Amino acid sequence: MKSVARRISDRHLLHLIKMWLEAPVEETDERGRMRRTTRNKDEGRGTPQGGVASPLLANLYMRRFIVGWKQLGHEARLQAHIVNYADDFVICTRGRANEAMAVMRSMMTKLKLTVNEQKTRRCHLPEDAFTFLGYTFARYYSQRTGRPYLGVCPALKKLRKLCREISEMTDRRTCHREPLDEVRKLNQKLNGWANYFCLGPVVRVYALVQKHVYRRLRRWLRYKHKVRTRSYSRFPNELLHDTLGLVRLDAKQRRLLWANA
C-alpha cells in the first residue's frame, strides 16, 4: 500500500484498494470443494491470485527490485538483464547465473519478498528449456532446412488446459444451448487463445487444437440432435465452418509485424 500511496493521493481510492486486497478468496481444493481463505488479510501481504489489478500492483512493487538491480550495478557487472511481467521474471546472463541468482535472493530478502523455490532454477540454453508466460523457450529445428535455432512455442501445459476447457464447454450438460451460441462461445475461447499464442512454430499446435474442437463439437451435436451414428458425413467440416461459423485456426497463421523495443 505504501508503493500505491506514492502514486495515488485519493484516500477513498486507497481505502477501496485496501478493502479489495483484504477481501476473502474462494478456492477449489483437491476434492472439488470450495473453501474461503483470508491469507492476505491475516499475513498483511500479497495480492489475490488472478485478480484483475494484481499484475499492476505487482509491477509497482517489483519496480523497486528492477530499479535497484540497475542502480546497484548488477546489470552491467554481471551482464544480466531482467525480463519480467508482474512478479514473474527471467534473468538472462552468460556464465554468471549462480552469482546473479545469489544477488537476486539477497535483494529479495531485503525487500521482504519471498522467492518461489518451485519455479526458481538455473537453465542453460540450448541444452535445457524453460517456460515463461505460457511459452516454452528451447531449441527447435527448422522444418525447411533442419537447422537448429532458439525459439518459442506454446507450452504443453497451456495446450492441455485449453483442451480441457473445450471439453468442459462441449459437455453433454451444455446441450440446452443453441448450436450457434455454442460455436460463438468456442470461437471466443479459440480467438483469445490464438491471439496470444501466435509466436513460434504454431502450425502443429493449431492443428491439434482444431482436431480436438472437431471431435468435441461433433460429439456435442450428436447429443444435441440425438444422433447415434459417428459418421463424419453427418457433421462435416464445411458445415461446422460455413454454416455454424466455427473459426479456422489455420487462417490465423500469419506473419506479424515486429516492433523494435
Helices and strands as residue ranges (DSSP letters): H 2-5, H 11-22, E 25-28, E 34-37, H 39-43, H 54-71, H 74-78, E 81-85, E 88-92, H 97-110, E 130-132, E 135-141, E 148-154, H 156-169, G 172-174, H 179-196, H 203-225, G 232-234, H 237-238, I 239-243, G 249-252
